[in-house]
Amino acid sequence: MSYTLRVTQTNDTGRHLLETVARLSLKSRVLERLLCMVSSGAPVEMVWSDILDTAREAVPSEASSFFLADARGGLEIVAARGMVSDKVLGLKLKRGAGVAGACLLDRRTIAVSDVSRDPRHAA
């Protein structure tokens, strides 16, 4: 069974509802793709790249990277996209270094609109 939502008059409530449905739909598609990737049995390097590509679809950006943490809290870039992706791939950061290190220490996501202006940026 499927439903079709049709809004004939665009008001704030209708617009908000449509935006909410669109966000939930995107989240559902991203989650489904991530679950398929993780359970695929593909080489982990391929999964890391696929996860990064999926994240970039959900949150468009000029550049992005996927980090893995080691037992001591250090980070290593294992997948990267953007102009300098080949230069940062394999880069290792000490515990707490950079925006990614701050995310790991705080155990939360940190939204940064211009990383070059963020004092935590490790480049």
Solvent accessible surface area in square Angstrom, and as a share of the most:
residue,aa,sasa,rsa
1,M,208,0.93
2,S,106,0.68
3,Y,183,0.70
4,T,130,0.76
5,L,93,0.46
6,R,202,0.74
7,V,51,0.29
8,T,123,0.71
9,Q,133,0.59
10,T,89,0.52
11,N,72,0.37
12,D,110,0.57
13,T,103,0.60
14,G,9,0.09
15,R,106,0.39
16,H,114,0.51
17,L,83,0.41
18,L,76,0.38
19,E,83,0.37
20,T,39,0.22
21,V,70,0.40
22,A,62,0.48
23,R,119,0.44
24,L,107,0.53
25,S,46,0.30
26,L,56,0.28
27,K,129,0.55
28,S,68,0.44
29,R,131,0.48
30,V,25,0.15
31,L,105,0.52
32,E,108,0.49
33,R,100,0.37
34,L,49,0.25
35,L,110,0.55
36,C,80,0.48
37,M,24,0.11
38,V,102,0.59
39,S,93,0.60
40,S,68,0.44
41,G,78,0.75
42,A,32,0.25
43,P,88,0.56
44,V,83,0.48
45,E,104,0.47
46,M,109,0.48
47,V,17,0.10
48,W,46,0.16
49,S,31,0.20
50,D,48,0.25
51,I,37,0.19
52,L,7,0.04
53,D,53,0.28
54,T,0,0.00
55,A,48,0.37
56,R,63,0.23
57,E,102,0.46
58,A,33,0.26
59,V,108,0.62
60,P,113,0.71
61,S,49,0.31
62,E,166,0.74
63,A,59,0.45
64,S,30,0.19
65,S,41,0.26
66,F,47,0.20
67,F,53,0.22
68,L,69,0.34
69,A,57,0.44
70,D,72,0.37
71,A,115,0.89
72,R,200,0.73
73,G,7,0.07
74,G,12,0.11
75,L,12,0.06
76,E,61,0.27
77,I,7,0.04
78,V,30,0.17
79,A,3,0.02
80,A,10,0.08
81,R,66,0.24
82,G,30,0.29
83,M,190,0.85
84,V,74,0.43
85,S,28,0.18
86,D,113,0.58
87,K,160,0.68
88,V,40,0.23
89,L,98,0.49
90,G,35,0.34
91,L,79,0.39
92,K,146,0.62
93,L,24,0.12
94,K,171,0.72
95,R,158,0.58
96,G,26,0.25
97,A,34,0.27
98,G,10,0.10
99,V,24,0.14
100,A,22,0.17
101,G,0,0.00
102,A,15,0.12
103,C,34,0.20
104,L,49,0.25
105,L,86,0.43
106,D,76,0.39
107,R,199,0.73
108,R,138,0.50
109,T,121,0.71
110,I,24,0.12
111,A,101,0.78
112,V,50,0.29
113,S,125,0.81
114,D,60,0.31
115,V,65,0.37
116,S,87,0.56
117,R,201,0.73
118,D,19,0.10
119,P,133,0.84
120,R,95,0.35
121,H,72,0.32
122,A,49,0.38
123,A,117,0.91
